[in-house]
């Protein structure tokens, strides 16, 4: 759930994204699916950064197939393939009820919905967060994953001023 910045940092080197995401996930996730889930999220973040650098030449529906093409066989990949069959205009509750939204608290039950949701709301951070919270499941994990990806696309301009004023002060 915290791996999007890593995917953004190494966006230019997909093999490095996969390697570093794997290393970061192995510290907290002893299950293979958790590692693959982290890799999928990092890949999604790297796709968004690369898309930004190419002036949005890739449409949002390309996100899931691109991530899937870089994943090893796993339950996460299978559920991502399933999530990718839903058009991005599908009601979010339908997708969550089919592929999961974190009630099982596992990568294979969160990551597919999260990546689908990020693609569906790639240009609207607020709507992505509010809709994710309404859908339910593992809300903090889902919002962290989706928020990390969508924030890369919308930049600072995509956050309401009141949200910026209400956050903790950055002490850099």
Order of alpha helices (4+ residues) and beta strands (2+ residues): alpha-alpha-alpha-alpha-alpha-alpha-alpha-alpha-alpha-alpha
